[in-house]
Amino acid sequence: MPTAPGKADPRDTGRDTAAEDARWLAAAARLAARGRPLSRPNPAVGCLVVRDGIVVGRGWTRPGGRPHAEAVALAEAGAAARGATVYVTLEPCAHRSDRGPACSDLIVEARPARVVIGQRDPDPRTCGRGIERLTEAGIAVAARACPVSRDSLAGYLARAERGRPHVTLKLATSLDGAIATAAGESRWITGPAARAHVHSRRAMADAILVGGGTWRADAPRLDVRLPGLEPRSPRRLVLSRTIADETVETLPAPEAIAGLEAVQYLYVEGGAQTAAAFLAADLVDRIELYRAPIVIGGGAPAIGDIGLASLAQAHGRWHLAERRQLGSDTFEAYRRQAQDQPRDGDKR
């Protein structure tokens, strides 16, 4: 039976409860992905209302940022939310807005027994206040350190913590690390499954960027060409000081991404000098590598000089986050290791 409203959940006493919370938060994070990137300028949040082990309400942030995930999930749950557990990837907002009520107030009105939060909100209007509002109303709150929730909010947190979008660098190479032949031929290194996957990744970005050389040489469309996802084509950016083209926006330097409004997720597709510029500026959070089972020999390298002084500086920088097979090609995603964590070989 669900716990009475305002009472601490008696199951919240050990490892089993923490594991159960992690499972439901991971499910909420998968829901949150449905809101990315159309929730901009708001973060894409996921929420589940669970009663007796059954989902009675679910929601994710809708296009334009409203309604919030909690509002959608609670509306679906209705009276079943009373005494249930609410799982939400981000601390419920505590500030009132002309666009809608504060989610912490909506939760208080719904009277769940317990709220489990995957990530505290860095927004000073809510930070800690959402949790405080719930506890003052007698609702038990568990604030978990949930890596999956944090990953699902990577763009929002990059904006809040580093003042810029979350940056993914995409590379498509041969086995020997080339992105084109010596003559410049690059279509197609990877197969159709990998190329379709790239379009799905584009659809998750607010903006996509290539270098001026790539723009002049290839005139790439930089859109999404998957059935049903065409409207999710991102803003098109070119890293250049000289290109004058009204169909794209230009940026003079990688650091200028900090000024991109309503961009939480930036997808960088190259070429080699643009990839090097972002890596040298330490602005890449994730590398997505598509590797085809071909050897080019003497081809154009995927990345230019990044100013590395010694090989030791390269180690321990990237952590393998995902690997999968896409037809004959291999996909690997690498997450940048947090700067406050020791790298392999470091001692603290």
Disulfide bonds with the S-S distance in Angstrom:
none
